[in-house]
Amino acid sequence: MKILVAISNVPDTTTKIQFTDGDTKFNAAGVTFVINPYDEWYALVRALELKEANLAEKVTIIHVGLADSDATIRKGLALGADDAVRIDSEGPDALFVAEQIAAYAKTNVYDLILVGKETINYNGSSVGGMIAGVLDLPFVSLATKLELAANKATIEHDIDGGTQIVECELPMVISCAKGMAEQRIPNMRGIMAARTKPLTVTPAVAASPLTSIKSFALSPGRTTVKMISEDNLDELVNLLHTQAKVI
C-alpha cells in the first residue's frame, strides 16, 4: 500500500502578520515557515504509524510550492516519510492545488491520500474534498481515527452532535483532525537521513485558478469590555440591540 500525504507551508503561529502591495499579498520577509500542523501532526504522523505497523509500504509527501519551501519538506522527510514531491508552482488557490495533487496521484497510483483538515493560514478546509472530486474517489472529512484492514478503511469522524464510524473501500481521500495521531519531533538520525532522501520537483499541470485575492485585512482584535450594572437590564438590552455584533 502506498500513502500520499499533502502538506502545506504556513507561517509559524507566532508570526506577526503584515501585508504588502496594497494589502493584496502576505509579507513573507523575515517569517519562519513550518509544515501546517494539521498536515504534520495528524495526516503525516498517522501515515507513518500505518507504515510502522506494516500496513503501508511507502509514505510520500507532496507539496505545491516553490523552492523556498524545500526546508519544510525536508522536515517531513526527517519525521520518516520515504520521499517527497514538490509541484513547482505558487498555488494561487485551493482548486489549483487540488488539481496538481490529483494529477500526480492519478499517474502514480496511491491507495490512500491524507491531508490535514485545514491550513492555519487560510482555514479553507477544501483541498481534500477537491482532490477526491477530481479523482472521483470517496472522501471523509474531519477524521479522528483511522484503521486499515485488507483493502478497507474504518474511519471515525466528527459530525453535528457526535461522531460517526464509516467503512470504505480503498482508494480514498481523508482529511485528518485532532485525535488522529500525536505530534512527533524529528530525531538526529531522521534529520541526517532526510538530506539524502529523494525530493522530486515536477512542473505544474495546466490549470486555471478560479479565485483571486482582492485584499487582506487584519482582525480588529478584542475591544474593551463594557461593564453593565446587574440592576440596569434596560441598558443591557439596549446595547445588545444597538452595539452587539454577532460573529
C-alpha positions in Angstrom: 0.0 0.0 0.0 1.2 3.5 -0.9 0.1 6.6 1.0 0.4 10.1 -0.3 0.3 12.9 2.3 -0.3 16.5 1.1 1.5 19.2 3.2 1.3 22.9 3.2 3.9 25.5 4.0 2.5 28.0 6.5 3.8 30.9 8.7 4.7 29.9 12.3 1.9 30.7 14.6 3.9 33.4 16.4 4.4 35.4 13.2 3.3 39.0 13.2 1.1 39.3 10.2 1.7 42.0 7.7 0.6 42.7 4.1 2.2 44.3 1.1 1.3 45.5 -2.5 -1.8 47.4 -1.3 -2.8 44.6 1.1 -3.0 42.0 -1.7 0.0 39.9 -0.6 1.3 38.4 2.6 4.6 39.9 3.6 6.9 36.8 4.0 10.0 38.9 4.8 11.6 37.5 8.0 8.9 35.0 8.5 9.6 31.4 9.7 7.6 28.8 7.8 6.6 25.4 9.1 4.6 22.4 8.0 0.9 23.1 8.5 0.3 21.5 12.0 -2.8 19.5 10.8 -0.9 18.1 7.9 2.1 17.2 10.1 0.7 16.1 13.4 -2.2 14.2 12.2 -2.0 13.3 8.5 1.7 12.6 8.2 2.2 11.0 11.6 -0.8 8.7 11.1 0.6 7.6 7.7 4.0 6.9 9.4 2.2 4.9 12.1 0.5 2.8 9.5 3.8 2.1 7.8 5.4 1.1 11.1 2.5 -1.3 11.7 3.3 -2.9 8.3 0.0 -1.7 6.9 1.7 0.5 4.3 4.9 0.1 2.4 5.6 3.7 1.4 4.7 7.2 2.5 5.2 10.0 0.1 4.9 13.8 0.8 3.5 16.1 -1.8 3.6 19.9 -1.7 2.6 22.6 -4.2 5.1 25.4 -3.8 8.4 27.0 -4.8 12.0 26.1 -3.8 11.8 28.2 -0.7 9.6 25.5 0.8 12.2 22.7 0.5 13.3 23.1 4.1 9.7 22.5 5.2 9.5 19.4 3.0 12.8 18.1 4.4 11.3 18.2 7.9 8.6 15.9 6.8 11.3 13.6 5.4 13.1 13.8 8.8 9.9 12.6 10.5 10.1 9.4 8.5 8.5 9.9 5.0 10.2 7.9 2.3 10.3 10.5 -0.4 8.8 13.8 -1.4 7.4 15.6 -4.5 7.2 19.3 -5.0 5.0 20.7 -7.7 6.8 23.8 -8.8 4.1 26.5 -8.5 2.9 29.0 -6.0 -0.5 27.5 -5.9 -2.8 30.5 -6.4 -6.0 28.9 -4.9 -7.3 25.7 -3.4 -8.7 24.2 -6.6 -5.4 24.8 -8.4 -3.5 23.0 -5.5 -6.0 20.1 -5.5 -5.7 19.7 -9.3 -1.9 19.5 -9.1 -2.0 16.9 -6.3 -4.8 14.9 -8.1 -2.8 14.9 -11.4 0.3 13.5 -9.7 -1.8 10.9 -7.8 -3.6 9.8 -10.9 -0.3 8.9 -12.7 1.4 7.4 -9.7 -1.5 5.4 -8.2 -1.9 5.7 -4.4 -4.1 3.7 -2.2 -4.7 6.4 0.4 -4.4 10.2 0.2 -4.2 12.0 3.6 -4.5 15.8 4.2 -4.9 17.9 7.3 -8.4 19.2 7.9 -7.4 22.8 7.0 -4.4 25.1 6.9 -3.8 27.5 9.8 -3.3 30.5 7.4 -6.5 30.2 5.3 -8.7 27.7 7.2 -10.4 26.8 4.0 -10.8 23.0 4.7 -11.4 22.5 1.0 -8.4 20.9 -0.7 -9.1 17.3 0.5 -12.6 17.3 -0.9 -11.5 18.9 -4.1 -8.8 16.2 -4.6 -11.4 13.5 -4.1 -13.7 15.2 -6.5 -11.1 15.5 -9.3 -10.1 11.8 -8.8 -13.7 10.6 -8.3 -12.8 9.0 -5.0 -14.6 8.6 -1.7 -13.9 11.3 0.8 -14.2 11.5 4.6 -13.5 14.8 6.4 -12.6 15.7 10.0 -11.4 12.1 10.7 -10.2 11.5 14.2 -9.4 7.8 13.9 -8.2 5.6 11.0 -7.7 1.9 10.9 -6.8 -0.3 7.9 -7.5 -3.9 7.2 -7.0 -5.6 3.9 -8.4 -3.1 1.3 -10.8 -1.4 3.7 -10.5 1.7 5.9 -12.5 2.2 9.1 -12.8 5.9 9.9 -14.3 7.8 12.9 -15.1 11.4 12.2 -16.9 14.3 13.8 -20.5 15.1 12.7 -23.0 17.5 14.2 -23.9 16.3 17.6 -21.5 13.4 17.8 -19.2 11.1 15.9 -19.8 8.6 13.0 -17.9 5.4 12.1 -17.5 4.8 8.4 -16.1 1.8 6.4 -14.9 2.4 2.9 -13.0 0.5 0.2 -9.7 1.9 -0.9 -8.5 4.0 -2.7 -9.9 7.1 -0.9 -9.1 10.6 0.4 -9.3 11.5 4.1 -8.8 14.9 5.9 -7.3 14.4 9.4 -8.2 16.3 12.6 -7.2 16.2 16.2 -7.2 12.7 17.7 -5.8 11.0 14.5 -2.2 10.9 15.9 0.2 12.6 18.3 2.9 15.2 17.4 6.4 13.8 16.8 9.8 15.6 16.9 12.4 14.5 14.4 15.4 12.8 15.9 19.0 13.4 14.8 19.0 10.2 12.7 15.9 11.2 10.9 17.3 14.7 10.2 20.5 13.3 8.8 18.6 10.7 6.6 16.4 13.4 5.3 19.3 15.1 3.5 19.6 12.2 1.1 16.0 11.1 0.6 14.6 11.8 -2.8 12.8 15.1 -3.4 11.4 15.3 -6.9 10.5 18.6 -8.4 7.9 18.4 -11.2 6.2 21.2 -13.2 2.6 22.1 -12.6 0.0 20.8 -15.0 -2.2 23.3 -16.9 -4.9 24.6 -14.6 -6.6 27.9 -14.2 -7.3 29.3 -10.7 -11.0 30.3 -10.3 -10.4 32.8 -7.5 -8.2 35.8 -6.8 -7.3 37.8 -3.8 -8.8 41.3 -3.7 -7.3 42.3 -0.4 -6.3 41.1 3.1 -7.3 42.8 6.4 -6.1 42.3 9.9 -8.5 41.2 12.5 -9.6 44.2 14.6 -8.7 42.2 17.8 -10.5 42.4 21.1 -12.3 45.5 22.2 -12.7 46.9 25.7 -15.2 45.1 27.9 -18.2 47.3 28.9 -19.5 46.5 32.3 -23.2 46.8 33.0 -24.7 47.0 36.5 -26.8 44.0 37.3 -29.8 46.2 38.1 -29.6 48.0 34.8 -31.2 45.5 32.5 -32.7 48.2 30.2 -29.2 49.4 29.3 -28.1 45.9 28.7 -31.0 45.2 26.3 -30.4 48.5 24.5 -26.7 47.8 24.0 -27.4 44.3 22.7 -29.7 45.8 20.1 -27.6 48.7 19.1 -23.9 47.7 19.6 -23.5 44.0 20.0 -22.2 42.2 16.9 -22.9 38.6 16.0 -19.7 36.8 14.9 
